[in-house]
Amino acid sequence: MVASLFISFTSYNVIESAQWIGFGNYINLFQDNLFYQSLKVTAYYVLLAVPFTIVVSLLLAVLLNFKVKGQPFFRTIFYAPTIVSGVSIAFLWSWLLNPDFGVVNSIIFQVFGVKGPGWFTSADWVVPSFVLMRFTALGSTVVIFLASLQTLPDELYESASIDGAGRLTRFFKITVPLISPVILFNSIVTLIHSFQVFTEAYVITKGGPEWGSFFYILYLFDTAFGQFRMGYASAQAWILFIIIFILTMLSLWISSKVVHYENDSKQ
């Protein structure tokens, strides 16, 4: 990190020696239209991906927490995709969401009788398509939620049931507050990972269509290893670090008002 910070203040192309240029890279970065486009695309993805990941993962964890026949099998099925190569998953989704012969559009046409969207070939649908791909990357988040659900005391739910509380009431009044620290943890981890999305866009869209999937890390990668502008890429990396750091600190500050900790109730 110290080396990349130094390089960010230089003009360095790997072959020649680094030349000190001060804040030149940062000044040029804030005048770069592609920089703002990559930030806009990434921010849009983060706004969709984080809530999608947390909500769907929590719901899956709740379902997998029910004691039903074949429970270990279902848990394995939902976790298995997380150990598969990201490139393989990208190829799988590019086939599933193919606008011409993909399974998803075929189902949409057979059920609703309408033509499905262009998904990765549409500038309006490309980011939501990448968000949908998160469904096969929820395994780790689901496991963490599931572990937290299994630590909750049954006595609270029994008492609430006796008082006439329904399942939804128990979920929002008991489950969510008690696992709120875990929700915070998963939210921050998902936030950080969402800002670093790369493999899917590099394999499927290369930043298109119409720069619609030109994510920040894709631009950083192209700057560093396509153009060999290591100083400029290092400046990009540090801007990203600052953005993630600020958002993480902001999340922790907000969480102090809404997250329930066990020690708080004992004081």
Buried (B, 14 or more C-beta within 10 A) or exposed (E): EEEBEBBBBBBBBEEEEBEEBEEBBBEBBEEBEBBEBBBEBBBBBBEBBBEBBBEBBBEBBBEBBEEEEEEEEBBEEBBEBBEEEBEEBBEBBBEBBBBEEBEBBBEBEEEEEEEBBBBBBBEEBBBBBBBBBBBBBBBBBBBBBBEBBEEBEEEBBEEBEEEEBEEEEBBEEBBEEBBBBBBBBBBBBBBBBBBBBBBBBBBBBEBBBEBBBBBBBBBBBBBBEEEEBBBBBBBBBBBBBEBBEEBBEEEEEEBEEEBEEEEEEEE
